[in-house]
């Protein structure tokens, strides 16, 4: 199955769930990430915890839009056991909601650790609580996904967790930009987590402004390289495009951004597929494109050089006064009209000619 595209309901916090589902179909997306909150947070209008889950499930099913994941705000890192028990209970509630929605995955946040405590101790508690939840997930036919972030942005702690528990329903919703901001690119986390990758959250941005989304390929997020590595392992999960207008209401309306991002990534996917299917033809096509680009660039440089040379030659040429049909038209009032340097060859200036009426003394 090919890679499929989704966006989060946080891209459209002003829309109801039915409207967000309609928007996904309108933009040509295959699925939608459902965001739910419980507690002190303000929920988006599309929070599936509001309203009838069965009606929401019917809306999704009839539109042919898959609920990719039910994403919660809950985390399992707490050192306090009472807080940890409450978190487990909240995730269990989210699992029941996901099952009612026909959604096969629940996301738990993995972005917090206890200050001053070794990460290994935090991961041991997360593993212990995850084991409880995985029993419940098995009964409901759900996958439990963790999203990396903060002090737990890198792949190695999660690799240790999934291998320790070794449960088929445990996977990752991988935030590639969180990992990159922590200094870890796709060359490290893709092969390490490999078959545990279920959903990839993608966002391009500049290093000095990670929170501001840019079109794929225009920032420092290494989106194309990430897609290439995912294709290399045969990834066939979900790409969810991160454009969080709930977090940043000043962002422009999402339609144009999401449509353009999807088109750009799809073009890369098609290019990678072509390279894999027929590498020789693909290499020839790329070489021809590079030659054409180099030729066009060379022609452009030559034209600029020629233009510059002409401009330089024009600037160094002395300025000439246009010749006049009548020499007298250009003479200044009172100026001598017959200048010696303009006399015909062999003639002397008038002042030097002999006047027969003058005496030798007058001459």
N, C-alpha and C positions, 0 to 999 in steps of 0.2 A: 504494500500500500504506500502511495507517495506521501511525502510530507504535506501536512494540512495546516491551514491558517485559522487563527482565532484572535479575538481581541477581548479585553476585559470590559465588564459593564462600567468600570471606573472611567472609561473613555467617554461615556455618556451618562454622567450622574443625574442629568435632568430627565432621562427617559424612564418609563416604566419597563418592566421585564418584557412585556409583549412588544413594546416599541423598540427595545434594544434587539430583540430577536428579529423583528421586521427589518431593522437597520442592517443586521448581519447578512440577511438574504439580499438586500438591496446592493450591498457592497461586494457581494460574491464571496463572503467568508463561509468556511465550512462549520465553524463552531464558535462558541462564546464561553468565556471564563466568567463564572458567576461569583460575585463578591458578596459575602455576608458578614455582618458584624453583630456582636452581642455584648451588651454592657454599656459603657459610657460613650461610645462612638456614635456619630451621626451616620445613619445608613444611607447608601444611595437609593434612589427610587426603585431601582431594579433588584433590591435585596430580596432573594426568593423566600426568606423567612417571613416576609410580609405577604399576606394573602394565602391562597389555597395552593399547597404544593402540587396537588393532583392537577389543578387547572394549569399551573405553570408547566408541568410535564407535558400536558396535552398541547399547549402552545408550541413548545419546542419540537415535539414530535411531528405535528402537522406542518410546521415550517421547514422540516428537514434540517434543522440546526442542532448540532450535537452539543450538549453541555459538557465542555471539556473537563472542568474541574470546579468544585465548590471550594473557594478560597476563604479561609477563616483568618482571624487575627490571633488565634491561640498559639501558645508556645509551651514547651515541656521542660524548660531548663531550670525551673525554680528550685532553689535550695530548700525553701520552706515546704514541708511535705503537705500541709493543708492546701497551700497554693497549687502545688503539683496535682493533688487530687481533684481540685476544682477544674484545673485545665483539662485533665483527662475526661471529666464529666462533660465539659463543654464540647470537646472533640467528639465524644460519643453522640451528643445531641446533633452535631453537624453531620455525622455519619447517617443518622436516621433521616435527616432532612435530605441528604444527597440521594439516599435510596428512594425516597418518595418522589424526587424530581427525575429519577431515571439517570442520575449522574454517577459515573463510575469511579470518581476520584475525589478525595478530600485533601486539601493543602493545609499543612501546619507550618507556622513560621519557625525558621531555624536561624534567627539573627541575633540572639541574645545569649550572654553568658554571665556568670556571677563574677563580679569584679574581684580580682586578687586570687581567684581560684584557677588551678590548672584546667585547661580545656578538656583534658581527658576525664576529669571528675564530672564536668558538665555533661559530656557525651555519655557517660555511664548512666546518669539519671535519665537522660532522654531515651537511651536504649531500653531501660527497664520499663518506663511508661509506654514506650512504643510497643513493647511485647504485649502488654495488656490490650492495647488498641487493635493490634493485628489480629487477635482472636476474634474481636468484634467485626473487624473488616472481612475476615473470612466468612463469617456467617451471613454478612450482607452482600458479599460479592464485590467489595470495594477495594480500591488501592489507596494506601496512605502515602502521601507525598510530602517531602520536606522541601522548603525553599531556603537556599543559602543566603547569608547576608551578615553584615556587621563583623564581629570577631569570628564568625563561623562561615566566612565567605569562600574559603578555599576548599578544595575537593577532598583532601586527605582525611579530615575527621569524618566526613560522610562516607567515604569508602570504608573506613574502619567500622562505622555503624552498620552499613548494609551487609557487610561480610560477617560481622559478629552475629547479627540476627538471622541472616540468610533466609529471608522470607520472600516468596515470589510476589507478594502484594505490597512490598515496600519499594518505593522508588523516589526519584527526585524531580521536582519542578525547578530547573536550574536557571538562576538569574545570572546570565553571562556577564552583565555589566558590573554586578557586585563582585564577581570573581576577578574581573579585569582591573577594577579599582584597587583590589587587594594585591595586584601584581601577578595574577594567574590567568593566562590566555587559554584558548581552546586546545592548543597543542598539549596541555597538561591534563585538563579536566575531561576532555572527550574520551581519550583512551582509558583513563583511570575509572570513570564511572560507567561508560559504555552502555551495557544493556540495562542499567538502572535509570537511564534518562527517559523520562516519559513526556515532559513538556519543557520547552526552552522559552524563557522570557527574553525577548530581544529589544534592545533600545540602543540607538547610536547617540553619541554626545561628545562634546569636547572635554578634555581632561580637566580643564579649569571650571567646567559647568556640567558635571555628570547628571544633574537633575533635569536639565533642559533637553528634551528629545529633538533629534535632528533626523532628516531623511537618511535611510541606510546608505552608507558609503560616504557621507559628508562629515562624519565626526571621527573620533579616535577609538571607536568601539570595535574595530576589526570585524565588522559584520560579515563581509564576504569570506574572510578566512574562516570564521566560525561555521558558516554554512558549508564551506568546502570540507572541513574536518567532519562535520556531521554526515555529509554524503559519503565520506570515506568509510564510515563504520556501518553504512546502510541504515541510518536513523530513519524511522518511519512514524515518528510521533507527531507532536503538535508544536507549532511555533505560535506563541501568543505575543502580539505586538504591543509594546508597553507605551501607552500614551495616557497618562493619568491626569485627567482634568478634575478629578475629585481632590487630588493633592494640590494641583496648580490650576485654579479656575481661570487664570489669565491666559492659558494656552488657547490658540485659535480652535475653532470648531474642528472636530476630528475627521470628518468625511474625507477631505482631500488628502490629509496626511496618511491615513490608513490605506486608502486606495493606491496612492503613489508608493508607499512602502511595500505593499503586497506585490505590485508590479515589478519593482526593482529586484526583490528577492526571488520572485518567480523567474525572472530573466537569468539570474545566476544559476538557479536550479536547472533550468533547461540547458544552459551552457555546460554545466558539469555533467549532466546526463549524456549530452552529445559527445563530450570528451571520453566518457567511459564506454559508450556504445561503439564508437569508431575513432579511436585515438589518432590514427594516421590522417584521416580526412579533417579531423578537428585541428590537428597541428598545422596542416597546410592552409586551412582557412584562417587560422590565427596569424600565420606567417605572412599571408597575403594582406591581411588587414594591417599588420605592423608596417609592411613595406609601403602600402598606400598612405598610411598616416605619416611615415617618414618622408615620403615624396611630397605630400601636401605641405608638410612643415618646411621642407627644403625650399619648395617653390615660394612659400610665403616669406621665408627669410631672404631669398634672392630678390624678390620684388621690393622688400624693404630696403635692401642694400643698394639696389639700383636707384631707388627714389632718393636715398640719402646722398649718394654720389652726385646725382644731378643737382640736388639742392646745394651741395658744397661747391660744385663747379660754378653754379650761378652766383654764389656769394663771392667767389674769388675773382670773377671777371670784372675789369674796370668799366665804370659807367661811361657811355658815350653820349655826347649831345647830338641830337639828330641834325643832319645836314639841312641847310635852307636853300630853297631854289634861288633866292635873291640874297646875296651876302649882306646887302644893306639892311635887311629886315632884322638881322640879329645884332647889328652894331648898336652900341650905346650912344645916346645923344652927345655930340661933341667929341666922340672918339675918332681917331683916324681911320678912314675906311680902307686905305691901301696899306696893309701891314707888310713889312719886308719879308717875313717868312712865308707870305702867300704870293709873292711876285713870281711871274713866270721866269724860268731859267734864262740866263743871259741878259736880263734887264737890270738896270741899276735903279735904285730909288730915285724918285723925282728930284729930290734935293741935290743929288749928285750929278744931274745932267747939266750940260753947258748951255747957257742962254746967250745967243749971239748978240743980244742987245745990251748985255752986261759987260762992263770993263773987266780986265783981269783983276784989278784991285777989289771990285765988288764980288767977284767970284771967290 
